[in-house]
Amino acid sequence: MTRYGYPGASTPRDEGRGAAVFALARAWAAGIVVLLVTEYLQTTLVNDHLATSTNLETFNGRLMLIHLPNAVCIALATWAAGRSHREPFRDSKPQHTLAVFTVGIAAQALNMLLQWQDLEAEGILMSNAVLVVGVVSGYAAERLQDD
């Protein structure tokens, strides 16, 4: 079968006006599901068992138990969103970038909004660094699979 639906097709099938929005929504939904599942696993496996107050006293402890697992969660969500964004819309750089990066950025914005009064300078800087590392890693992994 060809890319356009049936053998011998020379033009793309007619995509409705909402097809691009639906492709974005599908990518975002995949990213959100992966982010929720990985964050749940991080909370239940890492935070509940390893993140004691003594382990979180040092910067290295917070880095290993909070920030790096968060970066992995965001990277996996970014990768899933990118893989779920379908052809022919993934060929458009602006649409694909929007599909890939929105979940991580929206999660970061929501996190900052909900925890604004409790944040300190280190938390703001590290969570933004985690966001950048996560989305760039997830995007790179997704693009490497295309090539």
MDAnalysis code that builds the backbone (N, CA, C; Angstrom):
import MDAnalysis as mda
import numpy as np

u = mda.Universe.empty(441, n_residues=147, atom_resindex=np.repeat(np.arange(147), 3), trajectory=True)
u.add_TopologyAttr("name", ["N", "CA", "C"] * 147)
u.add_TopologyAttr("resid", np.arange(1, 148))
u.add_TopologyAttr("resname", ["MET", "THR", "ARG", "TYR", "GLY", "TYR", "PRO", "GLY", "ALA", "SER", "THR", "PRO", "ARG", "ASP", "GLU", "GLY", "ARG", "GLY", "ALA", "ALA", "VAL", "PHE", "ALA", "LEU", "ALA", "ARG", "ALA", "TRP", "ALA", "ALA", "GLY", "ILE", "VAL", "VAL", "LEU", "LEU", "VAL", "THR", "GLU", "TYR", "LEU", "GLN", "THR", "THR", "LEU", "VAL", "ASN", "ASP", "HIS", "LEU", "ALA", "THR", "SER", "THR", "ASN", "LEU", "GLU", "THR", "PHE", "ASN", "GLY", "ARG", "LEU", "MET", "LEU", "ILE", "HIS", "LEU", "PRO", "ASN", "ALA", "VAL", "CYS", "ILE", "ALA", "LEU", "ALA", "THR", "TRP", "ALA", "ALA", "GLY", "ARG", "SER", "HIS", "ARG", "GLU", "PRO", "PHE", "ARG", "ASP", "SER", "LYS", "PRO", "GLN", "HIS", "THR", "LEU", "ALA", "VAL", "PHE", "THR", "VAL", "GLY", "ILE", "ALA", "ALA", "GLN", "ALA", "LEU", "ASN", "MET", "LEU", "LEU", "GLN", "TRP", "GLN", "ASP", "LEU", "GLU", "ALA", "GLU", "GLY", "ILE", "LEU", "MET", "SER", "ASN", "ALA", "VAL", "LEU", "VAL", "VAL", "GLY", "VAL", "VAL", "SER", "GLY", "TYR", "ALA", "ALA", "GLU", "ARG", "LEU", "GLN", "ASP", "ASP"])
u.atoms.positions = np.array([
    [0.845, -1.177, 0.000],
    [0.000, 0.000, 0.000],
    [0.891, 1.241, 0.000],
    [0.502, 2.235, -0.723],
    [1.297, 3.453, -0.794],
    [0.946, 4.389, 0.348],
    [1.682, 5.432, 0.392],
    [1.492, 6.434, 1.436],
    [0.122, 7.099, 1.345],
    [-0.495, 7.125, 0.177],
    [-1.741, 7.860, -0.017],
    [-2.980, 6.979, -0.014],
    [-2.892, 5.781, 0.490],
    [-4.101, 5.016, 0.720],
    [-4.305, 3.802, -0.145],
    [-3.861, 3.804, -1.390],
    [-4.050, 2.641, -2.236],
    [-2.971, 2.622, -3.307],
    [-2.678, 1.438, -3.832],
    [-1.628, 1.340, -4.861],
    [-1.996, 2.170, -6.084],
    [-1.025, 2.874, -6.608],
    [-1.244, 3.669, -7.805],
    [-1.736, 5.079, -7.534],
    [-1.950, 5.421, -6.295],
    [-2.423, 6.769, -5.992],
    [-1.307, 7.767, -6.265],
    [-1.643, 8.855, -6.954],
    [-0.622, 9.841, -7.269],
    [-0.779, 11.121, -6.464],
    [-1.894, 11.305, -5.838],
    [-2.106, 12.512, -5.032],
    [-2.579, 12.103, -3.649],
    [-2.319, 12.933, -2.663],
    [-2.775, 12.600, -1.321],
    [-4.294, 12.595, -1.249],
    [-4.804, 11.747, -0.387],
    [-6.249, 11.730, -0.206],
    [-6.673, 13.066, 0.395],
    [-7.889, 13.418, 0.152],
    [-8.389, 14.712, 0.608],
    [-8.490, 14.709, 2.133],
    [-7.669, 15.521, 2.747],
    [-7.691, 15.675, 4.197],
    [-8.603, 16.847, 4.512],
    [-9.543, 16.648, 5.387],
    [-10.438, 17.722, 5.777],
    [-9.700, 18.810, 6.523],
    [-10.395, 19.905, 6.734],
    [-9.767, 21.037, 7.414],
    [-9.387, 20.683, 8.840],
    [-10.123, 19.810, 9.468],
    [-9.839, 19.454, 10.850],
    [-8.826, 18.336, 11.008],
    [-8.339, 17.801, 9.901],
    [-7.414, 16.674, 9.981],
    [-6.107, 17.062, 10.657],
    [-5.624, 18.266, 10.393],
    [-4.375, 18.709, 11.022],
    [-4.569, 18.882, 12.528],
    [-5.708, 19.412, 12.913],
    [-5.996, 19.593, 14.341],
    [-6.154, 18.230, 15.011],
    [-6.803, 17.308, 14.343],
    [-6.961, 15.970, 14.897],
    [-5.606, 15.272, 15.033],
    [-4.720, 15.472, 14.074],
    [-3.375, 14.879, 14.158],
    [-2.607, 15.459, 15.346],
    [-2.753, 16.772, 15.575],
    [-2.125, 17.390, 16.748],
    [-2.717, 16.837, 18.038],
    [-4.039, 16.735, 18.089],
    [-4.700, 16.236, 19.295],
    [-4.293, 14.796, 19.595],
    [-4.152, 14.007, 18.556],
    [-3.722, 12.615, 18.741],
    [-2.303, 12.552, 19.296],
    [-1.411, 13.384, 18.777],
    [-0.032, 13.425, 19.271],
    [-0.006, 13.888, 20.719],
    [-0.778, 14.931, 21.029],
    [-0.815, 15.435, 22.403],
    [-1.392, 14.398, 23.359],
    [-2.419, 13.688, 22.915],
    [-3.018, 12.658, 23.770],
    [-2.005, 11.552, 24.077],
    [-1.262, 11.139, 23.077],
    [-0.238, 10.108, 23.301],
    [0.824, 10.612, 24.272],
    [1.259, 11.846, 24.088],
    [2.250, 12.419, 24.989],
    [1.738, 12.548, 26.413],
    [0.495, 12.952, 26.565],
    [-0.091, 13.102, 27.904],
    [-0.205, 11.751, 28.596],
    [-0.653, 10.739, 27.874],
    [-0.783, 9.403, 28.473],
    [0.584, 8.885, 28.919],
    [1.590, 9.021, 28.068],
    [2.928, 8.562, 28.440],
    [3.464, 9.358, 29.623],
    [3.236, 10.666, 29.641],
    [3.700, 11.487, 30.748],
    [3.017, 11.089, 32.052],
    [1.715, 10.870, 32.011],
    [0.996, 10.466, 33.226],
    [1.467, 9.106, 33.745],
    [1.658, 8.150, 32.845],
    [2.087, 6.815, 33.267],
    [3.508, 6.858, 33.833],
    [4.404, 7.553, 33.153],
    [5.787, 7.594, 33.635],
    [5.910, 8.388, 34.933],
    [5.158, 9.462, 35.064],
    [5.189, 10.231, 36.319],
    [4.595, 9.407, 37.466],
    [3.556, 8.628, 37.169],
    [2.983, 7.755, 38.201],
    [4.016, 6.718, 38.648],
    [4.693, 6.111, 37.681],
    [5.730, 5.129, 38.020],
    [6.863, 5.774, 38.808],
    [7.238, 6.984, 38.418],
    [8.286, 7.682, 39.150],
    [7.843, 7.955, 40.583],
    [6.626, 8.384, 40.757],
    [6.126, 8.691, 42.094],
    [6.042, 7.439, 42.956],
    [5.519, 6.370, 42.402],
    [5.333, 5.165, 43.210],
    [6.623, 4.390, 43.434],
    [7.498, 4.360, 42.432],
    [8.713, 3.571, 42.581],
    [9.876, 4.359, 43.180],
    [10.089, 5.567, 42.712],
    [11.249, 6.338, 43.163],
    [10.916, 7.161, 44.395],
    [9.930, 8.021, 44.278],
    [9.654, 8.958, 45.369],
    [9.187, 8.266, 46.646],
    [8.324, 7.271, 46.524],
    [7.793, 6.612, 47.722],
    [8.835, 5.752, 48.432],
    [9.819, 5.236, 47.708],
    [10.762, 4.304, 48.314],
    [12.161, 4.878, 48.536],
    [12.608, 5.762, 47.657],
    [13.990, 6.231, 47.743],
    [14.133, 7.683, 48.187],
    [13.124, 8.487, 47.949],
    [13.233, 9.925, 48.215],
    [12.923, 10.234, 49.677],
    [13.866, 9.912, 50.528],
    [13.722, 10.249, 51.944],
    [14.282, 11.649, 52.170],
    [13.984, 12.217, 53.307],
    [14.457, 13.577, 53.581],
    [15.982, 13.642, 53.618],
    [16.632, 12.581, 54.089],
    [18.104, 12.590, 54.099],
    [18.668, 12.492, 52.685],
    [18.013, 11.745, 51.804],
    [18.477, 11.635, 50.422],
    [18.269, 12.927, 49.640],
    [17.282, 13.723, 50.032],
    [16.968, 14.947, 49.304],
    [17.645, 16.189, 49.870],
    [18.475, 16.021, 50.892],
    [19.146, 17.172, 51.487],
    [20.203, 17.760, 50.569],
    [20.887, 16.932, 49.806],
    [21.965, 17.411, 48.939],
    [21.438, 17.661, 47.526],
    [22.165, 18.499, 46.813],
    [21.808, 18.775, 45.418],
    [21.900, 17.508, 44.579],
    [22.946, 16.712, 44.793],
    [23.095, 15.458, 44.038],
    [21.933, 14.509, 44.287],
    [21.453, 14.446, 45.519],
    [20.306, 13.604, 45.833],
    [19.063, 14.059, 45.094],
    [18.818, 15.375, 45.099],
    [17.653, 15.905, 44.376],
    [17.802, 15.702, 42.876],
    [19.030, 15.846, 42.381],
    [19.277, 15.645, 40.953],
    [18.970, 14.209, 40.548],
    [19.457, 13.250, 41.317],
    [19.286, 11.834, 40.973],
    [17.871, 11.314, 41.218],
    [17.178, 11.847, 42.221],
    [15.876, 11.296, 42.591],
    [14.683, 12.100, 42.073],
    [14.922, 13.338, 41.684],
    [13.803, 14.161, 41.210],
    [14.026, 14.615, 39.765],
    [15.127, 15.315, 39.523],
    [15.298, 15.989, 38.242],
    [15.584, 15.035, 37.081],
    [16.495, 14.090, 37.246],
    [16.787, 13.161, 36.143],
    [15.587, 12.260, 35.803],
    [14.877, 11.707, 36.798],
    [13.674, 10.951, 36.430],
    [12.620, 11.811, 35.731],
    [12.490, 13.079, 36.133],
    [11.558, 13.968, 35.443],
    [11.981, 14.202, 34.002],
    [13.277, 14.344, 33.765],
    [13.770, 14.527, 32.397],
    [13.456, 13.303, 31.535],
    [13.592, 12.121, 32.110],
    [13.264, 10.896, 31.374],
    [11.766, 10.856, 31.054],
    [10.926, 11.225, 32.008],
    [9.478, 11.252, 31.777],
    [9.116, 12.210, 30.654],
    [9.695, 13.399, 30.656],
    [9.404, 14.387, 29.620],
    [9.951, 13.926, 28.272],
    [11.125, 13.327, 28.267],
    [11.699, 12.828, 27.015],
    [10.813, 11.738, 26.411],
    [10.333, 10.830, 27.232],
    [9.460, 9.764, 26.723],
    [8.135, 10.323, 26.208],
    [7.579, 11.311, 26.899],
    [6.329, 11.937, 26.448],
    [6.540, 12.679, 25.133],
    [7.660, 13.365, 25.010],
    [7.982, 14.082, 23.771],
    [8.159, 13.104, 22.623],
    [8.873, 12.016, 22.889],
    [9.074, 10.986, 21.867],
    [7.735, 10.388, 21.424],
    [6.869, 10.076, 22.391],
    [5.573, 9.475, 22.064],
    [4.713, 10.435, 21.246],
    [4.722, 11.704, 21.600],
    [3.949, 12.682, 20.839],
    [4.472, 12.778, 19.407],
    [5.776, 12.782, 19.255],
    [6.357, 12.852, 17.916],
    [6.062, 11.629, 17.077],
    [6.131, 10.456, 17.694],
    [5.853, 9.222, 16.952],
    [4.381, 9.115, 16.577],
    [3.508, 9.706, 17.358],
    [2.069, 9.622, 17.097],
    [1.584, 10.670, 16.099],
    [2.392, 11.669, 15.835],
    [1.999, 12.692, 14.866],
    [2.123, 12.097, 13.475],
    [1.024, 11.998, 12.773],
    [0.983, 11.210, 11.547],
    [1.333, 12.020, 10.304],
    [1.658, 11.251, 9.280],
    [1.877, 11.804, 7.950],
    [0.540, 12.308, 7.435],
    [0.472, 13.248, 6.619],
    [1.497, 14.096, 6.032],
    [1.818, 15.318, 6.897],
    [1.199, 15.410, 8.055],
    [1.354, 16.610, 8.878],
    [2.716, 16.676, 9.556],
    [3.354, 15.542, 9.770],
    [4.663, 15.552, 10.395],
    [5.733, 16.092, 9.456],
    [5.416, 16.198, 8.164],
    [6.356, 16.781, 7.209],
    [6.443, 18.295, 7.346],
    [5.440, 18.906, 7.940],
    [5.447, 20.350, 8.162],
    [6.211, 20.639, 9.460],
    [7.335, 21.349, 9.358],
    [8.162, 21.645, 10.539],
    [7.374, 22.363, 11.640],
    [6.606, 23.413, 11.323],
    [5.866, 24.095, 12.401],
    [4.835, 23.190, 13.082],
    [4.098, 22.419, 12.288],
    [3.093, 21.533, 12.879],
    [3.741, 20.442, 13.715],
    [4.825, 19.880, 13.218],
    [5.473, 18.796, 13.955],
    [6.118, 19.320, 15.239],
    [6.712, 20.494, 15.176],
    [7.291, 21.103, 16.373],
    [6.208, 21.368, 17.411],
    [5.072, 21.879, 16.970],
    [3.954, 22.116, 17.878],
    [3.454, 20.809, 18.487],
    [3.378, 19.770, 17.683],
    [2.917, 18.476, 18.183],
    [3.868, 17.895, 19.215],
    [5.160, 18.053, 18.986],
    [6.165, 17.416, 19.832],
    [6.380, 18.160, 21.146],
    [6.496, 19.464, 21.093],
    [6.917, 20.226, 22.273],
    [5.778, 20.680, 23.186],
    [4.554, 20.637, 22.747],
    [3.453, 21.202, 23.524],
    [3.215, 20.485, 24.846],
    [3.271, 19.176, 24.869],
    [2.958, 18.432, 26.095],
    [3.929, 18.781, 27.220],
    [5.211, 18.764, 26.930],
    [6.203, 19.090, 27.952],
    [6.082, 20.520, 28.449],
    [5.897, 21.446, 27.527],
    [5.789, 22.856, 27.908],
    [4.511, 23.104, 28.699],
    [3.410, 22.505, 28.282],
    [2.154, 22.669, 29.015],
    [2.238, 22.050, 30.411],
    [2.887, 20.897, 30.519],
    [3.057, 20.267, 31.836],
    [3.912, 21.140, 32.741],
    [4.963, 21.730, 32.188],
    [5.819, 22.625, 32.970],
    [5.051, 23.858, 33.425],
    [4.273, 24.446, 32.533],
    [3.482, 25.628, 32.889],
    [2.467, 25.298, 33.981],
    [1.808, 24.156, 33.863],
    [0.844, 23.740, 34.878],
    [1.525, 23.491, 36.214],
    [2.671, 22.836, 36.186],
    [3.427, 22.575, 37.404],
    [3.842, 23.877, 38.087],
    [4.335, 24.825, 37.316],
    [4.738, 26.117, 37.881],
    [3.533, 26.867, 38.445],
    [2.427, 26.798, 37.761],
    [1.220, 27.489, 38.212],
    [0.700, 26.900, 39.525],
    [0.692, 25.581, 39.622],
    [0.159, 24.926, 40.821],
    [1.080, 25.029, 42.027],
    [2.390, 25.127, 41.795],
    [3.337, 25.131, 42.899],
    [4.090, 26.453, 43.026],
    [3.552, 27.521, 42.480],
    [4.263, 28.783, 42.428],
    [4.697, 29.281, 43.816],
    [3.829, 29.212, 44.796],
    [4.145, 29.751, 46.124],
    [5.215, 28.935, 46.850],
    [5.450, 27.694, 46.459],
    [6.427, 26.834, 47.124],
    [7.772, 26.760, 46.399],
    [7.884, 27.382, 45.250],
    [9.101, 27.255, 44.455],
    [10.210, 28.161, 44.970],
    [11.427, 27.656, 44.833],
    [12.629, 28.423, 45.140],
    [13.426, 28.555, 43.851],
    [14.480, 29.355, 43.889],
    [15.269, 29.615, 42.684],
    [15.816, 28.317, 42.080],
    [16.338, 27.438, 42.921],
    [16.871, 26.172, 42.408],
    [15.788, 25.356, 41.725],
    [14.604, 25.311, 42.313],
    [13.512, 24.545, 41.719],
    [13.083, 25.089, 40.370],
    [13.015, 26.402, 40.252],
    [12.625, 27.010, 38.979],
    [13.685, 26.750, 37.914],
    [14.937, 26.989, 38.265],
    [16.019, 26.790, 37.291],
    [16.151, 25.330, 36.878],
    [16.127, 24.438, 37.855],
    [16.307, 23.019, 37.534],
    [15.113, 22.448, 36.772],
    [13.900, 22.854, 37.123],
    [12.752, 22.315, 36.395],
    [12.727, 22.816, 34.960],
    [13.176, 24.048, 34.721],
    [13.271, 24.530, 33.339],
    [14.405, 23.845, 32.591],
    [15.519, 23.573, 33.273],
    [16.608, 22.825, 32.643],
    [16.162, 21.403, 32.308],
    [15.409, 20.797, 33.214],
    [14.862, 19.458, 32.977],
    [13.936, 19.474, 31.773],
    [13.116, 20.502, 31.659],
    [12.210, 20.622, 30.517],
    [13.006, 20.673, 29.210],
    [14.023, 21.511, 29.157],
    [14.816, 21.648, 27.932],
    [15.520, 20.335, 27.597],
    [16.163, 19.729, 28.589],
    [16.864, 18.459, 28.353],
    [15.873, 17.381, 27.909],
    [14.720, 17.318, 28.550],
    [13.727, 16.299, 28.223],
    [13.162, 16.440, 26.822],
    [12.729, 17.654, 26.461],
    [12.121, 17.811, 25.133],
    [13.154, 17.681, 24.016],
    [14.361, 18.175, 24.233],
    [15.394, 18.044, 23.197],
    [15.793, 16.579, 23.038],
    [15.925, 15.859, 24.135],
    [16.275, 14.430, 24.058],
    [15.171, 13.630, 23.380],
    [13.935, 13.876, 23.764],
    [12.814, 13.169, 23.147],
    [12.675, 13.477, 21.672],
    [12.857, 14.742, 21.303],
    [12.781, 15.132, 19.899],
    [13.919, 14.502, 19.102],
    [15.118, 14.505, 19.671],
    [16.272, 13.910, 18.981],
    [16.044, 12.409, 18.767],
    [15.548, 11.720, 19.792],
    [15.287, 10.282, 19.661],
    [14.229, 10.021, 18.595],
    [13.209, 10.854, 18.557],
    [12.141, 10.682, 17.578],
    [12.656, 10.947, 16.165],
    [13.473, 11.968, 15.976],
    [14.003, 12.281, 14.660],
    [15.007, 11.223, 14.194],
    [15.763, 10.658, 15.135],
    [16.706, 9.594, 14.772],
    [15.981, 8.367, 14.254],
    [14.791, 8.106, 14.764],
    [14.025, 6.959, 14.259],
    [13.513, 7.208, 12.844],
    [13.295, 8.466, 12.485],
    [12.867, 8.761, 11.122],
    [13.996, 8.570, 10.124],
    [15.222, 8.839, 10.555],
    [16.375, 8.727, 9.651],
    [16.938, 7.351, 9.738],
])
